[in-house]
Amino acid sequence: IDDDVKERAKAIAEEWKPKLNDINVDGSNGNSLEAHAFLQLVATFGIDSGLVQDDLLKLIPMVCRRRQTADLCRFLGLSEKMPGVINVLANSGRHIDAVNLAISFELSEQFSPVSLLNSY
């Protein structure tokens, strides 16, 4: 990807980032197209728009029901942080989403699907 294209993508991401703060995490129900598109933009163009991993991690519960979430997290280098995301999901009553991520990241021993579903 040409440098000028990456620069345009970075400018878009920097303009877009503050708007993500207005997304209702609970209202998105794990299927936020807005958050998913932003993460996809960051991943596709390799953008480092001043985002730290914690900023990206806050978006994962908003997109966790989307099929591409696990691959997107891996590509963005967030795999090691998934236990925290799974805890957030489980603690907010989204046990099925927690199970899906636990299985996707092979964390079933740490987060037993049976236990998570029983608490559902």
NUBANU-397545 format. One line per 2 residues: for each residue x, y, z of N, C-alpha, C. Coordinates in Angstrom, 1 decimal, decimal comma. Example, Ala and Ser with C-alpha at 12.3 -4.5 7.8 and 13.67 -1.06 7.14 Angstrom:
BEGIN
13,2:-5,7:7,8:12,3:-4,5:7,8:13,2:-3,3:7,8 ~ 12,8:-2,2:7,1:13,7:-1,1:7,1:12,9:0,0:7,9
END
This chain:
BEGIN
0,9:-1,2:0,0:0,0:0,0:0,0:0,9:1,2:0,0 ~ 0,6:2,1:-0,9:1,4:3,4:-1,0:1,3:4,2:0,3
2,4:4,9:0,5:2,5:5,8:1,7:1,4:6,8:1,8 ~ 1,1:7,4:0,6:0,1:8,4:0,6:-1,3:7,9:0,9
-1,6:6,6:0,5:-2,8:6,0:0,9:-2,9:5,7:2,4 ~ -1,8:5,2:2,9:-1,7:5,0:4,4:-1,9:6,3:5,2
-1,3:7,4:4,7:-1,5:8,7:5,3:-2,9:9,1:5,3 ~ -3,6:8,9:4,2:-5,0:9,3:4,1:-5,9:8,4:5,1
-5,5:7,1:5,1:-6,2:6,2:6,0:-6,0:6,6:7,5 ~ -4,8:7,0:7,8:-4,4:7,4:9,2:-5,2:8,7:9,5
-5,3:9,6:8,6:-6,1:10,9:8,9:-7,6:10,5:9,1 ~ -8,1:9,6:8,4:-9,5:9,2:8,6:-9,6:8,5:10,0
-8,7:7,7:10,3:-8,7:7,0:11,7:-8,7:8,1:12,8 ~ -7,8:9,0:12,6:-7,7:10,0:13,7:-8,9:10,9:13,8
-9,6:11,1:12,7:-10,8:11,9:12,8:-12,0:11,1:13,3 ~ -11,9:9,8:13,0:-13,0:8,8:13,4:-12,9:8,5:14,9
-11,7:8,3:15,4:-11,5:7,8:16,8:-12,3:8,5:17,8 ~ -12,4:9,8:17,9:-13,2:10,4:19,0:-14,7:10,1:18,9
-15,2:9,8:17,7:-16,6:9,5:17,5:-16,9:8,1:18,1 ~ -15,9:7,3:18,3:-16,2:5,9:18,9:-16,5:6,0:20,3
-16,2:7,1:21,0:-16,5:7,3:22,4:-18,0:7,4:22,6 ~ -18,7:7,8:21,5:-20,2:8,0:21,7:-21,0:6,7:21,5
-20,3:5,6:21,1:-21,0:4,4:20,9:-21,4:3,8:22,2 ~ -22,6:3,4:22,3:-23,2:2,7:23,5:-22,7:1,3:23,5
-21,8:1,0:24,4:-21,2:-0,4:24,5:-22,3:-1,4:24,7 ~ -23,2:-1,2:25,6:-24,3:-2,1:25,9:-25,3:-2,2:24,8
-25,5:-1,0:24,2:-26,5:-1,0:23,1:-26,0:-1,6:21,8 ~ -24,7:-1,7:21,6:-24,2:-2,3:20,4:-24,4:-3,8:20,4
-24,6:-4,4:21,6:-24,9:-5,8:21,7:-23,9:-6,7:20,9 ~ -22,6:-6,3:20,9:-21,6:-7,1:20,3:-21,6:-7,1:18,8
-22,3:-6,2:18,1:-22,4:-6,2:16,7:-22,3:-4,8:16,1 ~ -21,5:-4,0:16,6:-21,4:-2,6:16,2:-20,6:-2,6:14,9
-21,3:-2,2:13,8:-20,7:-2,0:12,5:-19,6:-0,9:12,6 ~ -19,9:0,2:13,3:-19,0:1,3:13,4:-17,7:0,9:14,0
-17,7:0,2:15,1:-16,5:-0,2:15,8:-15,7:-1,2:14,9 ~ -16,5:-2,1:14,3:-15,8:-3,1:13,4:-15,1:-2,5:12,2
-15,8:-1,5:11,6:-15,2:-0,9:10,5:-13,9:-0,1:10,9 ~ -13,9:0,5:12,0:-12,8:1,2:12,5:-11,6:0,2:12,8
-11,9:-0,9:13,4:-10,8:-1,9:13,7:-10,3:-2,4:12,4 ~ -11,2:-2,6:11,4:-10,8:-3,2:10,1:-9,9:-2,2:9,4
-10,2:-0,9:9,5:-9,4:0,2:8,9:-8,0:0,2:9,5 ~ -7,9:0,1:10,8:-6,6:0,1:11,5:-5,8:-1,1:11,1
-6,5:-2,3:11,1:-5,7:-3,5:10,7:-5,3:-3,5:9,2 ~ -6,2:-3,1:8,4:-5,9:-3,1:6,9:-4,7:-2,3:6,5
-4,7:-1,1:7,1:-3,7:-0,1:6,7:-2,5:0,0:7,7 ~ -2,5:-0,9:8,7:-1,4:-0,9:9,7:-1,3:0,4:10,4
-2,4:1,0:10,7:-2,4:2,4:11,3:-2,0:2,4:12,7 ~ -1,1:3,3:13,1:-0,8:3,5:14,5:-1,2:5,0:14,7
-2,5:5,2:15,0:-3,0:6,5:15,1:-3,1:7,0:16,6 ~ -2,0:6,7:17,3:-2,0:7,0:18,7:-2,8:6,1:19,5
-3,3:5,0:19,0:-4,1:4,1:19,7:-3,2:3,2:20,5 ~ -3,5:3,0:21,7:-2,8:2,0:22,5:-3,7:0,7:22,5
-3,2:-0,4:22,9:-4,0:-1,6:22,9:-5,2:-1,5:23,7 ~ -5,1:-0,8:24,8:-6,3:-0,6:25,7:-7,5:0,1:24,9
-7,1:1,0:24,1:-8,2:1,7:23,3:-8,9:0,7:22,3 ~ -8,0:-0,2:21,7:-8,6:-1,2:20,8:-9,4:-2,2:21,6
-8,9:-2,6:22,7:-9,6:-3,6:23,5:-11,0:-3,2:24,0 ~ -11,1:-1,9:24,2:-12,4:-1,4:24,6:-13,5:-1,6:23,5
-13,0:-1,7:22,3:-13,9:-1,8:21,1:-14,3:-3,3:20,9 ~ -13,5:-4,2:21,4:-13,8:-5,7:21,1:-15,2:-6,1:21,7
-15,6:-5,8:22,9:-17,0:-6,2:23,3:-18,0:-5,6:22,3 ~ -17,8:-4,6:21,7:-18,7:-4,0:20,7:-18,9:-4,8:19,4
-17,8:-5,6:19,2:-17,8:-6,4:17,9:-17,7:-7,9:18,1 ~ -17,8:-8,3:19,3:-17,5:-9,7:19,6:-18,4:-10,7:18,9
-19,6:-10,3:18,5:-20,5:-11,3:17,8:-20,2:-11,4:16,3 ~ -19,4:-10,6:15,8:-19,1:-10,6:14,4:-18,1:-11,7:14,1
-18,3:-12,4:13,1:-17,5:-13,6:12,8:-16,0:-13,4:12,7 ~ -15,6:-12,2:12,2:-14,2:-11,9:12,0:-13,5:-11,5:13,2
-14,1:-11,3:14,3:-13,5:-10,7:15,5:-12,2:-11,4:15,9 ~ -12,2:-12,7:16,0:-11,0:-13,4:16,5:-9,8:-13,2:15,6
-10,1:-13,3:14,3:-9,0:-13,0:13,4:-8,5:-11,6:13,4 ~ -9,4:-10,7:13,6:-9,1:-9,3:13,7:-8,2:-9,0:14,9
-8,6:-9,6:16,0:-7,8:-9,5:17,3:-6,4:-10,0:17,1 ~ -6,3:-11,2:16,5:-5,0:-11,8:16,3:-4,1:-10,8:15,4
-4,7:-10,3:14,4:-4,0:-9,5:13,5:-3,5:-8,2:14,2 ~ -4,3:-7,7:15,0:-4,0:-6,4:15,8:-3,1:-6,7:17,0
-2,7:-7,9:17,2:-1,8:-8,3:18,3:-2,5:-8,2:19,7 ~ -3,8:-8,5:19,7:-4,5:-8,5:21,0:-4,8:-9,8:21,6
-4,2:-10,9:21,1:-4,5:-12,2:21,6:-4,2:-12,4:23,0 ~ -3,1:-11,9:23,5:-2,7:-12,1:24,9:-3,6:-11,3:25,9
-4,4:-10,4:25,4:-5,2:-9,6:26,2:-6,7:-10,1:26,2 ~ -6,9:-11,2:25,5:-8,3:-11,7:25,4:-8,9:-12,2:26,8
-8,0:-12,7:27,7:-8,7:-13,1:29,0:-9,4:-11,9:29,7 ~ -8,8:-10,7:29,6:-9,5:-9,5:30,1:-10,8:-9,2:29,4
-10,8:-9,4:28,1:-12,0:-9,1:27,4:-13,1:-10,2:27,7 ~ -12,7:-11,4:27,9:-13,6:-12,5:28,2:-14,2:-12,2:29,6
-13,4:-11,7:30,5:-13,9:-11,4:31,9:-14,9:-10,3:31,8 ~ -14,6:-9,2:31,0:-15,5:-8,1:30,8:-16,9:-8,6:30,3
-16,8:-9,5:29,3:-18,1:-10,0:28,8:-18,8:-10,8:29,8 ~ -18,1:-11,7:30,5:-18,8:-12,6:31,5:-19,4:-11,7:32,6
-18,6:-10,7:33,1:-19,1:-9,9:34,2:-20,3:-9,0:33,8 ~ -20,4:-8,8:32,5:-21,6:-7,9:32,0:-22,7:-8,8:31,5
-22,7:-10,1:31,9:-23,8:-10,9:31,5:-23,8:-11,4:30,1 ~ -22,7:-11,3:29,4:-22,7:-11,7:28,0:-21,9:-13,0:27,9
-22,4:-14,0:28,6:-21,7:-15,3:28,7:-21,5:-16,1:27,4 ~ -22,5:-16,0:26,5:-22,3:-16,7:25,3:-21,2:-16,1:24,4
-21,1:-14,8:24,4:-20,0:-14,1:23,8:-18,7:-14,5:24,4 ~ -18,7:-14,6:25,7:-17,4:-15,0:26,4:-17,0:-16,4:26,0
-18,0:-17,3:25,9:-17,7:-18,7:25,5:-17,1:-18,7:24,1 ~ -17,7:-17,9:23,2:-17,2:-17,9:21,8:-15,8:-17,4:21,8
-15,5:-16,4:22,5:-14,1:-15,9:22,4:-13,1:-16,9:23,1 ~ -13,6:-17,5:24,2:-12,7:-18,4:25,0:-12,4:-19,6:24,0
-13,3:-20,1:23,3:-13,1:-21,2:22,4:-12,2:-20,7:21,2 ~ -12,5:-19,5:20,7:-11,7:-19,0:19,5:-10,2:-18,8:19,9
-9,9:-18,5:21,1:-8,6:-18,2:21,6:-8,0:-19,4:22,4 ~ -8,7:-20,5:22,3:-8,2:-21,7:23,0:-8,0:-21,5:24,5
-8,9:-20,8:25,1:-8,8:-20,5:26,5:-9,9:-21,2:27,4 ~ -10,3:-22,4:26,8:-11,4:-23,1:27,4:-11,0:-23,7:28,8
-9,8:-23,9:29,0:-9,3:-24,4:30,3:-9,4:-23,3:31,4 ~ -9,1:-22,1:31,0:-9,1:-20,9:31,9:-10,5:-20,4:32,1
-11,3:-20,5:31,0:-12,7:-20,1:31,0:-13,6:-21,2:30,6 ~ -14,0:-22,0:31,5:-14,8:-23,2:31,1:-16,1:-22,8:30,5
-16,4:-23,3:29,3:-17,6:-23,0:28,7:-18,8:-23,5:29,5 ~ -18,7:-24,6:30,1:-19,8:-25,2:30,9:-20,1:-24,2:32,1
-19,0:-23,8:32,8:-19,2:-22,9:33,9:-19,8:-21,6:33,5 ~ -19,3:-21,0:32,4:-19,9:-19,8:31,8:-21,3:-19,9:31,5
-21,7:-21,0:30,8:-23,1:-21,2:30,4:-24,0:-21,5:31,6 ~ -23,5:-22,2:32,6:-24,3:-22,5:33,8:-24,6:-21,2:34,5
-23,6:-20,2:34,5:-23,9:-19,0:35,2:-24,8:-18,1:34,3 ~ -25,0:-18,5:33,1:-25,9:-17,7:32,2:-27,4:-18,0:32,6
END
